[in-house]
Amino acid sequence: MNTISFQPFIIGVAGGSGSGKSTVSQKVLAAFGADMVSVVMQDDYYRDQTHLSPEVRSQQNYDHPQAFEWPLLVQHVQALRNGEAIEMPEYDFTLHNRSNRTIPVKPAPVIVIEGLFALYDADLRDMMSLKIFVDTASDIRFIRRMQRDITERGRSVESVVSQYLETVRPMHKQFIEPTKRNADIIIPHGANGPAVDMITTKVASVIGQLKRS
């Protein structure tokens, strides 16, 4: 274990599917580099489903909080907070299951936790220094999700629409939208420039303080 002399600045970035969470996270990462910022993707903590057939996997509700392995995610964030590197699972959306590979993530002064439910779990929230909700109109989110699922995940238009109506939309209203009340900052209209600039300015201040300490 590599002990650290400072408490990492942990940022939670939540929001609906297609809201622009990844854009916010990647802009923070690009602004300061991998030595200063590590990103933990909640999507990679979907439960292992090796015991289920491909047909059954495809029918699971992936927009419900119970789809994720919360204890492992919390354990990994605590490890990073304590200066320990982790092996983050890698999820394969084409297989609806974890791959055989893991993604090494090292501790850093700034840790970003990005995901639909980044602000859902109280244990995670308690470790966060800044909680962000990216708020984007539902029609924009749906279009972005459809484009992504067709081009990156090999989905059909029919399957994307069916999933959106059956689980994505109702789960967003029931579980994701309410987590806005847990946010310190709500970013309207997706990853808009002024809001991202405000966040990177705050992160720059935190990094500056760490370097001087």
N, C-alpha and C positions, 0 to 999 in steps of 0.2 A: 504494500500500500504506500502511495506517495502522499504524505501528509501535506496539507497546505496551510499557510499562515493567514489566509483570509477566507471570508465567507463568499462563495460565488453569488453573483447577481443572477437570479433565476427569473426568466420571463415566460409567462404562459400566453400562448397565442391560440385563441379558440375562434369558432365561427362555423357557419354551415358549410356544406359541401360546395366547393366552387366560389367561396366568398373572397378568396385572396389571401388566406392564411400563409400559404407557401411563399407568396410574393413578399409579404412582410418579413418572414423569417429569413429568406434568401437575401433581402436587401440589408438586413442587420449583419448577416454573415459576410456579405460582400464588402460592407463598409469597414469591417475591422479584421477580417481574415480568420482562418481556421485556428490560429494560435490563441486568439482571444475569445472566439465564440464556438461552442459546440451545440449541435442541434439534435434533439431527441424527437423522433417522429412517432406519434402515437399510433399511426396506421400500422407500424411494424409490430405492434403489440396485440394484434388480433390473435385470438386463441389458436393454438395448434389444433388442426382438425384431421390429422392423419388417420384417426380411427373412423372417420366418416367417408362414405363413397363420394366421388365427384358430383353425383346427382344431388345427394343430400346437402353437400357443401353449398352448392349453387342456390339452394332454397333458404339458406339461413338469413336471419335479419342482421345485417352488418351495420345498421344504424341505431342499434340499441346499446346502451352502456354495457350490458352483460356480454357483448361480443368480444370484449377486451380482457386481457389478463392483467388486471389491476395490481395484484401483489407484486408481480415481476416489474412492472413499470415503476411503481413506487420504490421498490428495492433498488432499481438501477439509478433513479434520480438521487436517492439518498447516498449511493456509492459515489456518484460524480460529485456530490456536495462535499463528501469526505475526502476527495482527492484520489479516488480510485477509478481507473479506466473500466469500461464495461464492454461486453460483446452484445450489441443490440440485435435482436432477431431481425431477419429480413423476410418480409411478407411478399408472396407472389400472388398478385390479384388475378392472374390468368388461371391459376390453379385453386384459388380460394383456400390457400394454405401457406404455412411458412415454408420457405425454401430450406435447403440444407446448409446455407451460408449464414454467417453473422456479419455485422458491421461494427468494426471497432470504433468506439467513441471515447475520447480522452477527456479528462477534466479540464476546465477552462475557467477564466474569470467570469465569463458570461455563458449561461446555459439557457437555450431556448427550448421550450416544450411546446410542440405544435400538434394540434389535433382537434377533431370535432368536439371532444369532451375534455379539452385541456383544463377547463375551469369547473369541471363537474365534481371531481373527487376532493373531499376536504383535506385529506393527507397531502395531496399534491399542492393544493392552494396554499397550505400552511408553509410550504417551502419557497413560495414565490415572492419575489420582491416587486414584481410588476405584472399585473394581469390585464390582458388585452382581449377584446372581442371585436372581430372584424365583421361589420354589419353590411350586408349587400342585398339588394333587391332579389326576391325569389326567382324572377324570370331570368335575370342575369346569371344567377347561380345554376339554374337548370340548364341553360345553354352551354355554359362552361363545362358542366358535368357531362353533358351529352358528347361534346366535342372530345373531351379527354377519354371517356370510356370507349368511344368508337375507335379513336386513333391509337390510344396507348394500351387498351385492354382487350381489343378485339370483340367488343360487344356489338350487338345489333341495336338498331333504333328501338325496336319493339321491346327488347329486354330492358333497355335503359328507362323507357317511359313507364313500363310496368313496375319496375323497382321503385322509381320515383314516387308513383302514386300509392303503392302499397306500403312502403316503409320509409323512404327518405323524407317525404313531406310530413307525414304524421309524427315521425320520431323527432324531426327538427322542432316541430311545434311543442311536443311534449317534454323533450329533454334538453335540446340544445339552446333554443331561444331563451328559456328561463335562466341560463347561466350568464346572460348579460348582466344580471344584477350582481354577479360576483366580480365584475370587471372594474378595474381602476380607470381604464380608458376604453371607450367605444369608438372605433374608427368607422365613420359612415362612408358609404359609396366605395367600399373595398379599400385596397391598398393605395389610397390617394397620397400624392406627394407631400403636402404639408404635414400630414399626420405621421408619415414615415420619417420625415425630417425631424419632427419633434422627438420621436422615439430614439433615433440614432444620436441626437444631441444628448439625451438623457444617458444613453449607454456610454457615450464618449466621456461624459462627466464621471461616471462610475469607474471606468477604466483608468481615467486620469488620477482619481483618488487612490485606486489600488496601487498604481505605479509609484505614487508619492509616499505610500505607507510603508 
